[in-house]
Amino acid sequence: MAASARISAVLPALLPFLGWMRMSDRASIRADLIAGLTGAVVVLPQGVAFATIAGMPPEYGLYAGIVPTIIAALFGSSWHLVAGPSTTASLVLFTSLSAFATPGSERYVELALTLALMVGVIELSLGVFKLGAIVNFISHSVVVGYTTGVGILIIAHQVKGFLGIPVSKDAEFLEILRDFVFGLDQIAWPTVAVAMATLLTAIAVRIWTPRIPYMIVAILAGGLAGALVDRWMPGSVSTVGALPAHLPPLSMPDFDPATWRMLLPTAFAVAVSASNEVVSISRALALRCGQHVDANQEFIGQGLANGIGSFFSGYVVSGSFNRSALNYDAGARTPLSALSAGILLAGILVFAAPLAAWLPHAAMAATLVLVGWSLIDRKRIAQILRSAHSERAVMAVTIFTALFVHIQAAILVGVVLSLIVYLYRTSKPQIIPRVPDPMSGGRKFTTPGPDLPECRQLRIIRIDGSLFFGAVAAFQDKLRRFEAESPNRRHLAIVMSGVNFVDLAGAEALVQAARRRRARGGGLYLIRVKERVWDILEKGGHLDEIGRENVFTSKTDALRTLYRKFDYEECKSCGLNVFVECARMGKQEPLEEDFEEEVTIENCPPEWVGGEAERQEPETVK
């Protein structure tokens, strides 16, 4: 019984398709098959277009939509994600591999298949070792900047196909701009006519009949326009040519270690961008249907799809934005839709491949311009431009790197810059002086002002942020400024409820602050220390150096102790009456009044609320 139970628990993880197969019924199977047929038809022009971007022979775009799509459907976790050739992976492949081999050549294809195997190994490793959270380090601004750069590059590379201007196939972005400017007098108007007919048809279909796959209709319109123009001006329109009408042939990647070392940077760049696409698409679709998506399982599915697909003439695949959304809109309920799409595409390929002989290059260029334009998320870009300066900088640097440095370095540069910005922000925790507000019924603590003076002997501050090695300098500088401003304030109380983490450097900074205060005849007092921070201070022996008697669970306990340490003669002559007890200081009477400081969204700093520090329960002293 125990062994059977263990097997039952392990099987869904090893064979996830067993789970959704049990969900299937006659109605869901019918809906999935219809959605699968729709996806198989749509991938025909898309696959050829993506292969063109990748510098691969056109049929390889269709091969990548068969075996890899089936494998990803069987071993992924999303109900609606459809794997296949994608724009970003195709462009990264082209810009990277064209430096090592001529696009479309036998060696180029071999390198593309090898890259697919390497990406598969990386993705599979991420999933097996539960490293799916790594994509969380790719910020929103990086994703928007990267996809924008990819979209611009895709559009730029269509100058030759759309306008007929001669441009080198492996030209960089600046070279394309140069050739475009100096080649305007060489525009081929028959090519432009076919491209514009395709583009306008696609736009019209997307606006007026969005449920109809616009790319198929546009390609048909482009083929018709190409035939008419060629009849009027024979030889003026070039076509893709007939594709091989057979199933994906077996293939063999290159296992030479030198080749793997050469492709390793590209493999990591493609794996990261592909993983981000997969997680983003699957989570977005999961929100619509209430499904939980396991990112690690998705990486396993994508890894197996790329690894196995490389032996069936499949180059790198990822999640497809267009096909996944179409799959959901077509009524798909389980991964059977993607599975059937791969199988049906294999059947369609045998019969429809010869029709590519009528497909003009100009029509393909027009559809790719639309694909590139759709990747430029104007709404998200506008949001980022209205947000913090750092977010705008991250997006701008990512776009610049994609266009003028290298597409495979864009994500890495964006991630590094995002981490630098994050470290810069967290290295400056907010340190806020606090005083009781006599106008509030509960004597809530607030920020000092002309009418709310601080005690001459005690300074109360609240720290919002972590005390780690990067924040120690800012913390110590702030304390030194406090000392310079009011050297007679020998006592310092720190409200620690906003401190989520303290490392060794932060703990040592607290110990040094305690020593400095004791040397001046005062003391350092910690209030409301979190359990995690307490454990770190205790394990390192820092609590003993600070003084366990100086750590309090509430402000009331702290103040009752601190009042006994004040110079009562100074209190009598102060006249500020910061606390209600000030008038009775010389009598050493027990303290009866309650104080409270509510930590709410209104009096929290912006970066604390929903940010680096957790939101706390109201700080109420009873």
N, C-alpha and C positions, 0 to 999 in steps of 0.2 A: 504493500500500500504506500509506504514512504517513498519507494523508488518511483512508483507511478505518479505520485504527487509532484516529485521533483521534475520528472519529465514533462508533466503538464505545465509546470511553471516555466521551464526553460524553452520549450518549443515555440511559444509565441515570439520570443526574442530572436530565436534562430530562423524561424520561418514565419514572419509576420503576416504573410498572405493567408495563413490558416485562420487568422482572426477575422479579416473582412470577408472571407469566403462564406463564413457562417452567417454573416449579415445579409447575404444576397438572397433575393427571392425573385419570382418571375417578373415583377414590375421593375425592380432595380436592375435586373439583367438586361431587360429591354431598353431601359433608359441609358445604361452604360454602353450598350452596343451602338445606339444611335449617336451618342456623344463620341464614341470611338471612331465611327465612320466619318463624322464631321472633322475630327482632328486629323484623320488620315488624309482626307482631301486637302485640308489647309496646309499640311506639311509639304505637299508637293512643290508649290512655288517657294515656300519658306526655306525648305531644305536646299534647293538650288541656289537661292539668294545667299544663304549663310555660307554655303561652300564657296561661293564666289568671293565673299568677304575674306574667308580663311585662305584663299589662294589654292584651294583644292579643286580637283576635277568635279564638275557639278553633281555627278552621281553619288559622290561621297556624302553630300548633305542628306541624301535619302537613306543611304546605308546607316548613317548615324541615328536615324529616326526609327530603326527597326529593332535590332537586338538590344542596344542600350536602353531604349524606351521600355521594352518588355522586362528587362532585369530590374530597372529602377522601380517599376510598378510592383513587382513581386516582393522586393526587399525594402522598400521605403515605408514611411508611416503615414504620409499625407494621402487623403482620399482623392484629391483633385490635382495634385502636382503632376505635370507631364514633363518628362525629361527628353532632351533632344539637343540638336545644335542650337547655339544661342549667339546673339550678336556680339556680346562682350568677349566670350571665349574665342569666337572666330576671329575677331579683330586682334586680340592679344596673340593668338597663334600666328596670324599673318605677319604682324610687326616683329615678332620674335624670330620666327623660323626663316623669314626671307633673308636674314643676314647669313644663314648657313647653307641655303640651297635655293635654287630657282623655283618660285611658286609653280605648282602643277607638275613638277618633275617627279620622277620615281623616287629620288632621294628625299625630296620634300615630303612626299606622302609617307615614306618610311619614318621620317622624323615626327610627323604629326601623329602617327599610330603609336610611336614610342612615347611621345608626350602624353597621350591618352592613358597609357598604362601607368606612367609615373604619377599622373594626377590621381588615378584610381587608387594607387597604393597609399598616397598621402591622405586622401579622403577616408579610405577604409581605416587607416591608422587613427585618424581623428575620432571616428565613430567607435572603434573597438576600445580605445583608451579613454572614452568619455570626455573628449576635449571639445565637444560641440560649443561650449561657452566661449571659445576663442573668438567667434565672430562678434561677440558683444563688444570687443575692443574696436570694432569698425564703427565709428560714429556716423550719425545721420548725415552730417555735412560732408563726410568723406564719400559716402555712398552717392549722394546727389552730385558731388563734384566729379566723381569717377564716371558715372553714367552719362553725365553731360559731356565730358571729354570724349567718351566713346561715341556718343551720338554725333558730335561735331566731326570726328575723324571719319565716321562712316559716310557722312554727307560729303566731306571733302574728297574721299576716294571715289566718288561717283562722277567727278567732273568729266572724266573721259567718256564714261558710258552715257551720261545724260546730255552732254554738250558736244561730244565728239572731239574735244580738244586733246591733243596728244599729251599724255602724262605718263611718266614711268610708273609701272605697277608697284614698285617698292619705294616710291618717293616718300619723303618725310613731309610733315604738314607744311613747313615753310616752303619746301620745293613745290608742293602742289599749289600753294598761293601764288608763287612766282610764275609757274607755268600757266595758271589761270589768267593772271593779269596780262602776260605777254602773248597769250594765245587766243585772245578774244576775236581776233580777225580770222581765226581758223575754225570757228564754230560750224558744225555740220548741221544745217537746218533740217534735213530729213530725219536725222537722229533726234533732234530737239522735238520735232513734231510727234514722233512716236512716244517719246518720254512724256511729253505734256499730255497727250491723250490718255496714257496710263495713269499719270498723277491725278488729273482732274477727275477721271472716273473713280479712282480710289477715294478721293475726298468726297465726291458726291454720294457714293454708296455709304461711306461712314456717317455722313450727316443725315441722309434721308432714310436709309434702310440699314441701321446698325446691326441688326440680327443676321444679316447676310454676310458671309466672309468676304470682306472688301478686297482682299488680296487676290482671291481667285477671279472675281469679276474684273478687277483691274488688269490682271495678266491676260485674260481673254480679250479685253478691249485693246490692250497693247499688241497682242498677236494679230488681231484684225487690222489695226492701224498699220502695223508693220507690213502686212501683206498688201494693203492698198498702196502704201508709199513705194514699196518695192516694185509693184506693177507699173506705177507711174514713172519711177526712176529706178530701173533695174540695177541691182547690185549696191544700192545705197544703204541697205539695212542689213546688218550682220545679226546672226542668230546663234543661240547656244549650241544647237546641233543635237541630233538624236542621242539619247542616253542608252547605255546597255540595258537590255530588257532581261535581267536575271537577278536572282537573289544575291545578297552580299557575299562576295567570295571570302574564303579564309585568307588571313593575312598573318604576318609575323613581324612584330616590333623588333627594333635593334637592341640587343642586350650587351653591346659593347660598353664597358665601364666609362670609357672616354666620352661616349655619346651621352650617357646619363649625367656625367659631371657637367657637360656643356649645357644640357637642358634643365638642370636642377633649378636655377633661379626662375626660369620661365614656368616650370612645373609648380613651384610654390605660388607664384603670382596668379596663375590660372586657378589653382586649387582654392586659394583664398577668395578670389572674386566669384568663382562658381559656387562655393559654399555659402557665401553671403547671398547670392541670388536664390539659392535653394531655400534657405531659411526664411528670407524675406517673403518670397512668394507663398511658401507653404503656410507661414503664420498668418499672412493676410487673408488667404482663403479659409483657413481654419477659424478665423474670427467670424466669418460669415455663417458658418454652419455649426459653430460650437464644438469643434473637434480639438483634441489635444494633440499637438505634433511633437514627436520626440526628435530633437535635432540630431542626436547621436545616431538614431536609426536611419535618418535621412542621409547622413554622411556614409553610413554603411551601404545603403542602397545605391547612392551615387558612385561610391568607390567601386562596387561590384560592376555597375553599369559601364563605367569607363574602362576598368581592367578587363572584363570579359569582352566588351565591345571592341577593344583594340585588336582582338584576334578574329573579328568579323568585319574588318574594314571600317570600323567606326572611329572617327576622330573625337576630340574632347566634347562631351555633352554636359549640359547643366539644366537647371530648371528654365522652362520657356515661359516668359511673361504672357505672350499672346496666346499660346496654345493652352496654358493652364487656365487662364481666365475664360477662354472659349469653352474649355472642357466643363468648367463649373456652370457657365451660362447655358450650355447645351443640356443640362440636367443630369450630369454624371453624379453617381452616388458612392461609388467605390473605385478603387484602382483598376477594376476590370475594364473601365473605359480606356485608360492609357494602355493596358495590356492588349485590348482588342485593336486599338489604333495602330500599334506596332505590327500586329499580325495582318490587319487589313492593308496597311501600307505595303507590306511585302507582296500581297496579291495584286494591288493596283500597279506597283512598279513594273511588274512583268508585262502589263497590258498598256500602260500609259506612258512609259518612258520614251517611246519613239516620237510622241507628240512634242517633245522639247525641241525638235527640229524647227518648229514654227515659233519658238520663243525668242523675241528680239533681245539683244543685250540692253537696248535702251529701255525696254519695259522693265527688265530686272533692275536697272539703275534707278528708275523712278520708284519702284517699290522699296528699294533700299534707302532712298532719301526719306520716305515716309517712316521706315523703321528707325532711322537715325533721329528724325525729328521727334518721334514718340518717346525716345529715351531722354530727351531734354525736358525735364519736369519743371515747366515754367512756374507752376504754383509753389512748389517746394523751394525753388530758387528765390522767389519773391519773399517767402517767409524767412529764409535765412538772411537775406539782405536787410530785412527789418529787425533782425535779432542782434545778438551781441557781436561786437567787432571781431572777437576771436573766432566765432563760427564762420563769419564771412571770410576771414583770412584762411581758415582751413579749407573751405570750399574752393577759394581762388587758387591756392597753392596746388591743390589736387588737380584742378582743371589745367593749370599751367604745366604741371609735370606730365600729364597725359598728352598734351598737345606738343610740347616743345622738348621734352626729355625722353620719356619712354612710357608707353602705356602700362607696362608691367611694373614700373616703379611707382605709379601714381598712388595705389592703395597703400603701399608701404610708407611712402612719404606722408600721406594723409594721416595714417595711424600714428606714426611717430610724432607728428605735429600735434595731433589731438592729445596724446599722452603728455607732451610738454606743456600744453595749455592747461590740462587737468592738474598736473603737478604744480604749475605756477599758482593756480587758484587755491589749491589745498595748502600751499606753503604759506599762505597768509590767512590763518584762521581769524575770525572776528573776535576781538577782545573788547567787551563792552562794559564800562563802569555802570554800576547799579546803585540806586538809592530808593528808600521807601517813598511812596507818593502819599502825602497826607490827605489828598483830596479823594482818594479811593476808599471805599468802605472797608475793604480787607487789607489796606496798607500794601497794595501791590507794589512790587519793585519796578522802577522805571529808570530811564536815562537821566543823569544829572543835568541841571540847568540853573539859570540865575535864581529861580525861585525854589530850586530843589538842590541844596548844597550837599556835598559829601561830608562825612565825619572827618574831623581833623586827625584822628588817630587810626582810623580803619578805612581801607579801601576794599570795596566789594566789586568783583568783576565776574563776568560770565564768558566762558570760552565756547565758541561754536565752531567746531572743526576738530580734526585729529591732531594730536601732538606727536608728530613723527619727525624723522631726521630733517626733512625738508622744511618743516614749520618751526623748528627750534629757534633759528636765528630771529625770525619775526617775533616770536614769543618773548625772547630775551630782550630784544630791542624795545619792545613795548613796556616791559617791566622797568628797564633803565630810564625810559622817558617818564614813567610814573614817579620813580624815585627822584629824578631831577626836578620835576614839577612840585613835589611835596615831600621833601626829605623827612619831615616829622611824622609822616604816616608810616609807622613801623609795622603795622599789622596788615596782612593781605589775606582776604578770603576769596577763594575761587569756586564759583558754582560750576561743577564738572558735568552737569546733566547733558550738556551738548557735546561732550567729548566721547566719541565712540571707540577710539583706538589710541593707545600710547605705546611707542616702541622704546627701545633702550635709550636712545638719545633724548626722547621726550621725558622719560622717567628721570634721567640724570639732570635735565633742565629743572624739573620740579625740586629735586634734592638741592641743587645749587641755589635755587630761589629761597628754599627754606633756610639754608645756612646763612645766606645774606641777611635775611630778616632776623634770625636769631642773633647774629653778630651786631645788629643795630638795636637789640633789646626788644624786638617784636617777635613775630612768628608768621608762618604760612599755614593756612587752614583750607582743607578741601571739603566741599559740601556736595552731597549726592553723587558719589562716585559710582559709575556703572560697574556691574559685576565683572565684565570682561576686563575693564581697566584695572579694577581692584586686583584681579588674579595676576595680571602682568606686574603690577607694583609689588605685590606680595611675593611672588616667585623670585623676583630679582633682589629682594631685600630692601627695596626702596621705601616701603611703608615704615619700616623701623627708623630709617634715616630721616624721613619727614616727621615721624612721630605719630604713632597710631592714635594717641589721644587728640591729635589735631585733625582727624578725619571724622566727619559727621554725616549722619543720614538726612538731616534736615537743617534749614536755616535757624529754626528756633533753638535747637540744641547748640548750634555753633555760636549764636549770638549770646545765649545765656552764659556760655563759657567765656566768650571774648569780653563781655562787659566787665568781668572780674579782673581782666588784665589791663584795663584802661587806667590812665592817670586821672583820678577823680578830681583833683584840683583843676586840671585843664578842662575837664568836663563842666565844672561849675562856672568857669569863666568863659566858656565857649559861646553860649547864647544862641547857637544855631538850632538846637532842638531837632536834630536829624531824626532821632528815635523818640518815641513817647516816653522811654525810660530815662531820657537825658536829665530830666528834672529831679530824678530820684537816685542818680548815680552814687552820690556820696553816702546814701543810706544802705546800700547793698541789699535792697529788698528783693524778694523773689519776683520774677517776671511773670505777669499774668496774660498780657495782651498777645494776641496771635498776629502773625504777619503772613502774607502770602504773596507769591510772585507767580502769576499764571503764565506759562510759556505757551502762547497760542500763535496762530498764524499771523495775527496782527503785530505781535511784538517779536517775532522771529525774523532773522535776516533771510533774504530770498534764497540763498544757497543752502540754508538749513532745511527749509520746507521742501520736502520731496527731493532733496539733494543729498550732499555727502553725509550730513549728519541726520540721524533719524528724527522724526517728530516725536516729542516726548509727551507723556501725560502732564497735565498741569502741575507746576511746582507749587504746592500749597503747604504752608507751614502750619501745623496744628499744635 
